[in-house]
Amino acid sequence: MKRTRHSTAQIVAKLREAEKRLGEGDTVGHVCKQIGITDQTYYRWKRKYSGFDADEAKRLRELEKENARLKKIVAEQTMDIDSLKELLKKKL
């Protein structure tokens, strides 16, 4: 099955549409088929993006990317420090 990436605006719109249809009495499985996602994706999106508007969801994604970048920098610096400590131990 082809994997697609949805923008945050698309995710929020699909969640709103799903909530509307669920309010009308449809089942989760039926609604997910109609909007083109799996049940698991629906529940994951609902847990992560429920209550957000498109701008807030977009900001959340940006912050997650920034956080991942900063964690990578910290990990690289830690590795550098450890390698320098090892080098100093060998010299002494």
Secondary structure as UniProt FT lines:
FT   HELIX           8..23
FT   TURN            24..25
FT   HELIX           28..35
FT   HELIX           39..49
FT   TURN            50..51
FT   HELIX           54..91
//
